[in-house]
Amino acid sequence: MLRHEAEANVDAVAILELLASDAPPDRFESLLTRARSAGMPGPQLDRLENARKLGLHIYSQLDRRQQREASLSALVDIARELSAPYDLKTLLKVTTRRARMLLGADISYITLLTSEKGTARVEASDGHVSSFHVGMQIPQGAGSSDVLTTSAPFWSADYLSDARFPHHERLDEMVRAEELRGIMAVPLSHGSGPFGVLHVADREPRHFSADEVSLMSSLGDLAGAVIEKAWLMDRTAAEVEMLQRRTEEAETGHRQWQEVGDLHEFLMSQVLSGCDLQTLAEAAADGLGGVLTICAGDGTVLASTAGEQPDDETLIPRAMMDAHAAGKAVRVKNSLWAAPVMMGDENLGAVLLRTERPLWDSGVRLLGLMSQTTAVLLLRQNSHGIVMESQARDGFLDDLVNRTRSTRELDRRARKLGVALEESYVVVVASPVGDARRKAMIWASSYAHRNDGLKSEQAGRVVFLLPGTDAAEVAREVHNDLSPLLRHLVTVSAAGPVSGAGPIHRSYLEALRCLEVMGALGLSGRSAAASELGFLGLLVSDDHDVDGFIESVIGPVARYDDQRLTQLTDTLEAFFHSSGSPTHAAKALHVHPNTVARRLERVGELLGEDWHRPDRALEVQLALKLRRMRSALMGREPLAGGHRTGADGE
């Protein structure tokens, strides 16, 4: 009777009762323990054990199903939350927060591909993080970042000690800094492929289950579609904004061009009605919103709304150079613009505009139209005659330097043009480099006008005939004025002074030879006259001025000897013949070495302390030889050394 009651108490049906009551798993084990205590026979105990195992299996399946249902419910909630109209930044933040909560992880973060090949950037993170902050660059191709390449989920129970995959040193350092262990990463993809990665991580080892990997993959697919949609919406919004901006710009541009057309029509009507340049400048200045200046081809200010010429005198020549070189309105400096005034290829001048407000395309176009209108008005005011006179003066210099006309014809034309050739003039040749030649010719018109000279172009070089008596000084002035404006190397040579039409051709050839010698000596980008080239000037000079060379090199010493009956020139000759030895020079002169030393000190006072520098010493020796040779050929050999005595013993 007792045996049957025990069987009834511990029958396998009790397992079903436990399952039906949703009892915890330990109740199954306690049921088996009571059966053993009650002395249940072995066969019945085995049946109860099998029933317990089946019950636990059913329990685990029910628990897993409940977890799946909870996860799916959470995923539905996440989908509902992600479907809200978030901007991209907020959407990424929501995704990382829900991913971390879904798996109960310590941290989560999202990386998106960047335009820089081989890197992704952290765009959002959740949890307590320091290394994986927004904006951090993450290398691709190793560890969890390899998801972008494989498009498959990645997980590791203990990332740093896991040798199943290649590691990246920088990524490992970031993981180590956060003390992360278990890591899972799933791709964010939609359409053609992955564009980012969703990561979750724990600071303890964690073996992710297949259900967790599947759940995260589903979240990645869901988030990927929503993120791409937000991307498209942001891009669409940006494109709409850009289209609106372009529409506004087009409307503004159309309005501005309409204003340009109206103002140009008004300016032309003013010109045709007989207005002067000042009236034209004031009307254009009102439309352009600035200070307007109209200049002639030589730089003369013809009209200005400022009432006076700009303080910086170099601005007008530079503005004219830049405008004519470009052939259109250009920005010269900061708020200064310039447009060329031309008749064909002839330079009539320029229109300068100084304005503090931005000059849009319509304003630049209006400035160009203003320059054309100015050209029309200048032609109406007989500027054609001015142009013809300018061309005549240029052609006159062409004939002077090339000697294509007789002297009588040249003198007649000089009187007609008002050029006083009987005065002293210097021929200057300026050779700019490269594309600066056109600018140099524009500047030359203004410079020649300011200095009462003539200008021309010969073989790509600018040629001047300028008043002056010092060729070297005139060359320096041209160089110093032109070089800063061009901002290019310009080499300037000069010859003269000359008077009359005849010698100008020879001086021009001399200036050309001087220019060639400067190039050979590495003096490009500088200025010089033949008189500054030392003994090379004798080769360059057309008249080989030996007397002038001797005077320029040892003239003070020779005059000192003549005035005081000393022997400084003889001492210099002996000094050089003795290879620069005062002792040997003293023996040759039959004087005491101290006497030679005193004489050389006096030479230093007369010629400068650098007279024995190699380059100057060479010129001194050449001058001494030329002086002796000239005297010998003239039958007047200088007195031998030792025949003169001075009061000071020199």
C-alpha positions in Angstrom: 0.0 0.0 0.0 2.8 2.4 1.0 4.7 1.5 -2.3 1.7 2.5 -4.4 1.3 5.7 -2.5 5.0 6.6 -3.1 4.6 5.9 -6.8 1.5 8.2 -6.8 3.4 11.0 -5.0 6.4 10.9 -7.3 4.8 10.0 -10.5 6.3 11.6 -13.7 3.1 13.6 -14.0 4.5 15.9 -11.3 7.0 17.1 -13.8 4.2 18.4 -16.0 2.7 20.1 -13.0 6.0 21.9 -12.3 6.1 23.0 -16.0 2.5 24.1 -15.8 3.1 26.2 -12.7 6.2 27.8 -14.2 8.3 26.5 -11.3 12.0 27.4 -11.3 14.5 24.7 -12.5 15.7 23.8 -8.9 12.2 22.4 -8.1 12.8 19.7 -10.7 16.0 18.6 -8.9 14.3 18.7 -5.5 11.5 16.4 -6.8 14.2 13.8 -7.7 15.8 14.2 -4.3 12.6 13.5 -2.5 12.0 10.4 -4.6 15.4 9.1 -3.7 14.7 9.8 0.0 11.4 7.9 -0.2 13.2 4.8 -1.5 11.8 4.8 -5.0 13.0 1.7 -6.9 15.6 2.1 -9.6 13.5 1.6 -12.7 11.0 4.1 -11.5 13.8 6.5 -10.4 15.3 6.2 -13.9 11.9 7.1 -15.5 11.7 10.1 -13.2 15.2 11.2 -14.1 14.3 11.1 -17.8 11.2 13.0 -17.1 13.2 15.6 -15.2 15.6 16.0 -18.2 12.8 16.4 -20.6 11.1 18.9 -18.3 14.3 21.0 -18.0 14.7 20.9 -21.8 11.2 22.0 -22.3 11.8 24.7 -19.7 14.9 26.0 -21.5 13.0 26.1 -24.8 10.2 28.0 -23.2 12.7 30.4 -21.6 14.6 30.9 -24.9 11.3 31.5 -26.6 10.3 34.1 -24.0 13.7 35.8 -24.5 13.2 35.9 -28.2 9.8 37.3 -27.8 11.2 40.0 -25.4 14.1 40.7 -27.8 11.7 40.9 -30.8 9.4 43.2 -28.8 12.4 45.4 -27.9 13.5 45.4 -31.6 9.9 46.5 -32.5 10.1 49.3 -30.0 13.5 50.3 -31.4 12.2 50.3 -34.9 9.3 52.5 -33.8 11.7 54.9 -32.1 14.0 55.0 -35.0 11.2 55.8 -37.4 10.7 59.2 -35.7 11.9 62.1 -37.9 15.3 62.5 -36.3 18.3 64.3 -37.9 21.3 62.1 -38.6 23.2 63.0 -35.5 20.3 62.3 -33.1 19.5 59.1 -35.0 23.0 57.8 -34.4 22.9 58.7 -30.8 19.5 56.9 -30.3 20.9 53.8 -32.1 24.0 53.5 -29.9 21.9 53.9 -26.7 19.3 51.3 -27.7 22.0 48.8 -28.8 23.8 49.1 -25.5 20.5 48.6 -23.5 19.4 45.7 -25.8 22.4 43.6 -24.9 23.1 45.1 -21.5 26.6 46.1 -22.6 29.0 48.6 -21.0 29.5 50.7 -24.1 28.4 51.0 -27.7 29.5 53.2 -30.6 29.0 53.7 -34.3 31.8 54.2 -36.9 31.1 55.5 -40.4 33.4 55.4 -43.4 35.2 58.6 -44.2 36.3 60.0 -47.6 39.9 59.2 -46.6 40.6 55.7 -47.7 41.4 53.2 -45.0 39.7 55.0 -42.1 36.4 55.2 -40.3 35.3 57.8 -37.8 33.4 57.5 -34.5 30.1 59.4 -35.1 28.2 58.4 -31.9 28.9 56.6 -28.6 27.0 55.6 -25.4 28.2 54.5 -22.0 31.3 55.6 -20.1 33.9 56.0 -22.9 37.0 58.1 -23.3 39.0 56.6 -26.2 36.0 56.0 -28.6 34.8 59.6 -28.5 33.1 61.3 -31.4 35.5 62.3 -34.2 38.1 59.6 -33.4 39.6 58.0 -36.5 39.5 54.2 -36.5 41.8 52.2 -38.8 40.2 49.6 -41.1 41.3 46.1 -42.1 41.8 44.5 -38.7 39.8 43.3 -35.7 36.3 44.6 -35.4 36.8 47.1 -38.2 37.2 44.2 -40.7 33.3 44.1 -40.7 33.4 46.8 -43.3 35.3 44.4 -45.6 33.6 41.1 -44.9 30.0 42.5 -44.3 29.6 39.8 -41.6 29.2 40.1 -37.9 32.3 39.9 -35.6 32.4 38.9 -32.0 35.1 37.9 -29.5 34.8 36.9 -25.9 38.1 38.5 -25.0 39.3 40.8 -27.7 43.0 41.5 -26.8 43.8 37.8 -26.1 41.9 36.5 -29.2 44.4 35.3 -31.8 41.8 34.2 -34.4 42.0 37.4 -36.3 44.7 40.0 -37.2 45.1 42.9 -34.8 45.8 46.6 -35.4 48.2 48.3 -33.0 46.3 51.5 -32.8 42.9 49.9 -32.4 44.3 47.5 -29.7 45.6 50.6 -27.8 42.2 52.1 -27.8 40.6 48.8 -26.6 43.2 48.5 -23.9 42.7 52.1 -22.7 38.9 51.4 -22.3 39.7 48.0 -20.6 37.3 46.3 -23.0 37.1 42.5 -23.2 34.0 41.1 -24.9 33.3 42.9 -28.2 30.7 42.4 -30.9 30.4 44.4 -34.2 27.8 44.2 -36.9 27.7 46.0 -40.3 25.4 49.0 -41.0 24.5 48.4 -44.6 21.9 49.1 -47.1 21.9 48.8 -50.8 25.4 48.3 -52.3 27.3 47.5 -49.1 28.3 48.5 -45.6 28.9 52.1 -44.8 29.5 51.8 -41.1 29.8 49.5 -38.0 27.7 49.2 -34.8 29.8 48.0 -31.9 28.8 46.8 -28.4 31.4 45.9 -25.7 31.8 44.7 -22.1 34.6 45.3 -19.7 34.4 41.6 -18.7 34.8 38.5 -20.9 31.5 37.7 -22.6 30.5 34.8 -24.8 27.9 36.2 -27.1 25.2 33.7 -28.0 23.9 33.0 -31.4 20.7 34.7 -30.5 22.5 37.9 -29.4 24.6 37.9 -32.6 21.4 37.5 -34.7 19.6 40.2 -32.7 22.4 42.7 -33.2 22.6 41.8 -36.9 18.9 42.6 -37.2 19.4 45.8 -35.4 22.3 46.7 -37.7 20.1 46.0 -40.8 17.3 48.1 -39.4 19.5 51.0 -38.3 21.4 50.9 -41.6 18.2 51.4 -43.6 17.0 54.2 -41.3 20.4 55.9 -41.2 20.7 55.8 -45.0 17.2 57.3 -45.2 18.3 60.1 -42.8 21.4 60.6 -44.9 19.3 61.0 -48.0 17.0 63.4 -46.3 19.9 65.5 -45.1 21.4 65.5 -48.5 18.0 66.3 -50.1 17.6 69.1 -47.6 21.0 70.4 -48.4 20.3 70.2 -52.1 17.0 72.0 -51.7 18.8 74.7 -49.7 21.5 75.0 -52.3 18.8 75.3 -55.1 17.1 78.0 -53.1 20.3 79.8 -52.6 21.2 79.5 -56.3 17.7 80.8 -57.2 18.1 83.8 -54.9 21.6 84.4 -56.4 20.2 84.1 -59.9 17.4 86.5 -59.1 19.9 88.9 -57.5 22.3 88.4 -60.5 19.5 89.1 -63.0 18.5 92.2 -61.1 22.2 93.3 -61.0 22.6 92.7 -64.7 19.5 94.6 -65.4 20.9 97.5 -63.4 24.2 97.2 -65.3 22.3 97.4 -68.6 20.3 100.4 -67.4 23.4 102.2 -66.1 25.4 101.5 -69.3 22.5 102.9 -71.4 22.4 106.0 -69.2 26.2 106.5 -69.5 26.1 106.2 -73.3 23.3 108.7 -73.4 25.4 111.1 -71.4 28.3 110.7 -73.7 26.1 111.2 -76.8 24.6 114.3 -75.3 28.1 115.8 -74.9 29.0 115.4 -71.2 32.5 115.8 -70.1 34.8 113.2 -68.3 34.0 114.5 -64.8 30.3 114.1 -65.3 30.8 110.6 -66.7 33.0 109.7 -63.8 30.5 110.9 -61.2 27.6 109.0 -62.8 29.6 105.8 -63.0 30.8 106.2 -59.4 27.2 106.5 -58.1 26.3 103.2 -59.8 29.5 101.3 -58.8 29.5 102.7 -55.2 33.1 103.9 -55.0 35.6 106.5 -55.9 36.3 106.6 -59.7 39.4 108.0 -61.5 39.9 108.3 -65.2 43.6 108.4 -66.3 45.2 109.1 -69.7 47.6 106.7 -71.3 50.6 108.6 -69.8 49.1 108.3 -66.3 47.7 111.8 -66.1 44.5 112.1 -64.1 41.7 113.4 -66.4 38.8 113.1 -64.0 38.2 111.9 -60.4 35.4 111.8 -58.0 37.9 111.9 -55.1 38.9 115.4 -56.0 42.6 114.6 -55.8 45.1 112.0 -57.1 45.7 109.0 -54.8 48.5 109.4 -52.3 50.5 106.4 -53.5 52.0 107.6 -56.8 52.9 104.0 -57.9 49.2 102.9 -57.8 48.3 104.5 -61.1 51.2 103.0 -63.2 50.7 99.6 -61.6 47.0 99.7 -62.1 47.4 100.6 -65.7 50.0 97.9 -66.2 47.8 95.1 -64.7 44.6 96.2 -66.5 46.2 96.5 -69.9 48.2 93.2 -69.4 44.9 91.4 -68.6 42.9 93.2 -71.2 39.9 93.5 -68.8 38.9 94.8 -65.4 41.1 93.4 -62.7 41.6 93.8 -58.9 44.9 95.6 -58.4 45.3 95.8 -54.6 42.8 95.3 -51.8 39.9 97.6 -52.7 41.4 99.0 -55.9 40.1 97.8 -59.4 41.2 99.0 -62.8 39.9 98.6 -66.4 41.9 99.4 -69.5 40.7 102.2 -71.9 41.7 101.1 -75.4 41.3 101.9 -79.0 42.2 98.7 -80.8 45.6 97.9 -79.3 46.4 101.5 -78.4 46.5 102.5 -74.8 44.2 105.4 -74.1 44.4 105.1 -70.3 42.5 103.4 -67.6 39.5 103.7 -65.3 40.3 103.1 -61.6 37.7 102.3 -59.0 38.3 102.2 -55.2 35.4 100.6 -53.3 35.1 99.0 -49.9 32.2 96.8 -50.8 32.5 93.5 -52.8 32.5 93.9 -56.5 30.4 91.1 -58.0 30.6 89.9 -61.6 28.0 92.5 -62.6 30.1 95.2 -61.0 33.2 94.0 -62.8 31.3 93.9 -66.1 30.0 97.5 -65.4 33.5 98.7 -64.8 34.5 97.2 -68.2 31.6 98.9 -69.9 32.6 102.1 -68.2 36.0 101.9 -69.7 34.5 101.4 -73.2 32.2 104.3 -72.7 35.3 106.4 -71.6 37.1 105.4 -74.8 34.1 106.6 -76.8 34.1 109.9 -75.0 37.9 110.4 -75.4 37.6 109.8 -79.1 34.8 112.4 -79.3 37.1 114.8 -77.5 39.9 114.4 -80.1 41.9 111.9 -78.2 42.6 110.3 -81.5 44.9 113.2 -82.2 46.6 112.5 -78.8 47.0 108.8 -79.8 48.5 109.8 -83.2 51.0 112.1 -81.4 52.0 109.3 -79.0 52.5 107.0 -82.0 54.5 109.7 -83.8 56.8 110.1 -80.8 57.3 106.4 -80.5 58.1 106.2 -84.2 60.5 109.1 -83.9 62.5 107.3 -81.3 62.5 104.2 -83.5 64.1 106.2 -86.3 66.6 107.8 -83.9 67.9 104.5 -82.5 67.8 102.6 -85.8 69.1 105.6 -87.9 66.6 105.1 -90.7 66.3 108.8 -91.5 68.8 111.5 -92.3 69.9 113.9 -89.5 68.2 116.8 -91.2 64.9 114.9 -91.3 65.3 113.8 -87.7 66.0 117.4 -86.6 62.9 118.6 -88.5 60.7 116.0 -86.8 62.2 116.8 -83.4 61.2 120.5 -83.8 57.7 119.4 -84.9 57.3 117.2 -81.8 58.8 119.7 -79.5 61.8 117.5 -78.6 64.9 119.6 -77.8 67.6 117.2 -79.0 70.3 119.9 -78.4 69.9 119.1 -74.7 71.7 116.2 -73.0 70.0 112.9 -73.2 70.6 109.3 -72.0 69.6 106.2 -73.9 68.2 103.6 -71.6 67.4 99.9 -72.5 65.2 97.9 -70.1 64.9 94.2 -70.6 62.1 92.6 -68.5 61.7 88.8 -68.1 58.9 86.7 -69.6 55.3 87.9 -69.6 56.3 91.2 -67.9 57.1 92.9 -71.2 53.6 94.0 -72.0 53.2 95.5 -68.5 56.6 97.2 -69.0 55.4 98.9 -72.2 52.2 100.2 -70.5 54.3 101.6 -67.7 56.8 103.1 -70.2 54.3 105.5 -71.6 53.6 107.0 -68.2 57.3 107.1 -67.2 58.4 108.8 -70.5 55.6 111.4 -70.1 56.5 112.1 -66.5 60.2 112.6 -67.4 59.8 114.5 -70.6 61.3 111.7 -72.6 60.5 109.3 -75.4 59.9 105.6 -75.3 59.8 102.8 -77.9 59.9 99.0 -78.1 62.8 97.3 -79.8 63.0 93.4 -80.0 61.0 93.0 -76.8 63.0 95.6 -74.9 61.8 99.0 -73.7 64.0 101.8 -75.0 64.0 105.3 -73.5 65.5 108.6 -74.5 65.5 110.6 -71.2 66.9 113.9 -70.2 70.0 113.6 -68.1 73.8 113.9 -67.8 74.6 110.8 -65.7 73.8 107.6 -67.5 74.3 105.4 -64.4 71.9 107.5 -62.3 69.2 107.6 -65.0 69.5 103.8 -65.3 69.1 103.4 -61.5 66.0 105.6 -61.5 64.4 103.5 -64.3 65.3 100.3 -62.5 64.1 101.4 -59.1 60.8 102.6 -60.6 60.0 99.6 -62.8 61.2 96.6 -60.8 58.8 96.9 -57.8 55.8 97.4 -60.2 56.6 94.3 -62.4 57.6 92.0 -59.5 59.9 90.4 -62.1 63.6 90.7 -62.8 64.4 93.6 -65.1 67.9 94.5 -66.3 68.5 98.1 -67.2 71.5 99.5 -69.1 72.3 103.0 -70.2 74.7 105.0 -72.4 75.4 108.7 -72.8 74.9 111.5 -72.3 74.6 112.6 -75.9 73.2 115.7 -77.7 71.8 115.9 -81.2 70.2 113.2 -83.4 73.4 111.7 -84.8 75.0 110.2 -81.6 71.8 108.6 -80.4 72.2 105.5 -82.6 75.7 104.9 -81.3 74.6 105.3 -77.7 71.8 102.8 -78.3 74.2 100.2 -79.6 76.5 100.9 -76.6 73.6 100.4 -74.2 72.8 97.1 -76.0 76.4 95.9 -75.6 76.3 97.0 -72.0 73.2 94.9 -71.5 74.9 91.8 -73.0 78.0 92.3 -70.8 75.7 92.5 -67.8 74.2 89.2 -68.6 77.6 87.6 -69.1 78.7 89.0 -65.7 75.7 87.7 -63.9 74.3 91.1 -63.3 70.8 90.4 -64.6 68.1 92.1 -62.6 70.3 95.2 -61.9 71.1 98.5 -63.6 74.4 99.8 -65.0 76.0 102.2 -67.5 79.1 101.5 -69.5 81.1 103.9 -67.3 80.3 101.6 -64.3 81.7 98.4 -65.9 85.4 99.4 -65.2 87.8 98.3 -67.9 85.0 96.3 -69.6 83.4 99.7 -70.3 86.2 100.4 -72.7 85.1 97.4 -74.8 81.4 98.3 -74.5 81.8 102.0 -75.2 81.5 103.1 -78.8 84.2 105.8 -78.5 86.6 103.7 -76.2 87.1 106.6 -73.8 90.6 105.7 -72.5 91.1 109.1 -70.9 87.8 108.8 -69.1 88.7 105.3 -67.8 92.1 106.5 -66.5 90.6 109.5 -64.9 87.8 107.4 -63.2 90.3 104.9 -61.8 93.6 106.7 -60.9 92.7 110.3 -61.6 93.1 111.5 -58.0 96.5 109.9 -57.8 97.8 111.4 -61.1 96.5 114.9 -60.2 98.2 114.6 -56.7 101.5 113.8 -58.5 101.2 116.7 -60.9 100.3 119.1 -58.2 102.9 118.1 -55.6 105.6 116.5 -57.7 105.2 113.2 -55.9 105.7 109.6 -57.2 102.5 107.9 -56.2 101.9 106.5 -59.7 105.5 105.2 -59.9 105.1 103.6 -56.5 101.9 101.9 -57.5 103.6 100.5 -60.6 106.5 99.3 -58.6 104.2 97.8 -56.0 102.3 95.8 -58.6 105.5 94.8 -60.4 106.8 93.4 -57.1 103.7 91.2 -56.7 102.4 93.5 -53.9 105.5 93.5 -51.8 106.3 97.0 -50.3 109.9 95.9 -49.5 110.7 94.8 -53.1 109.0 98.0 -54.4 111.3 100.0 -52.2 114.3 98.3 -53.6 113.1 99.0 -57.2 112.5 102.7 -56.3 115.7 103.0 -54.3 113.8 104.3 -51.3 113.2 103.2 -47.7 110.3 100.7 -47.2 108.7 103.2 -44.8 108.5 105.7 -47.7 106.7 103.1 -49.8 104.3 102.4 -46.9 103.5 106.1 -46.5 102.9 106.6 -50.2 100.5 103.6 -50.2 98.7 105.0 -47.3 98.2 108.2 -49.3 97.0 106.2 -52.2 94.4 104.7 -49.9 93.3 108.1 -48.9 92.9 109.2 -52.5 91.4 106.0 -54.0 89.7 104.5 -51.0 90.9 101.8 -48.7 89.6 99.0 -51.0 91.9 100.0 -53.9 94.0 96.8 -53.5 90.9 94.5 -53.6 91.5 92.1 -56.5 88.8 93.6 -58.8 89.8 97.2 -58.2 93.5 96.3 -58.2 93.0 94.9 -61.7 91.5 98.1 -62.9 94.2 100.2 -61.3 96.9 98.1 -63.0 95.1 98.5 -66.4 94.8 102.2 -65.9 98.5 102.5 -65.1 99.5 100.5 -68.2 97.1 102.5 -70.4 98.5 105.8 -69.0 102.1 104.7 -69.6 101.3 103.4 -73.1 99.4 106.5 -74.1 102.3 108.7 -72.9 104.9 106.6 -74.7 102.9 106.8 -78.0 102.6 110.5 -77.6 106.3 110.8 -77.0 106.0 111.9 -73.4 107.3 109.1 -71.3 106.7 109.8 -67.6 109.7 110.6 -65.4 111.5 107.6 -64.0 111.0 106.8 -60.4 113.2 108.6 -57.9 113.5 111.8 -60.0 110.7 113.5 -58.1 110.8 114.6 -54.6 108.1 116.2 -52.6 108.1 118.2 -49.5 106.7 115.2 -47.6 109.2 112.9 -49.0 106.7 111.2 -51.3 
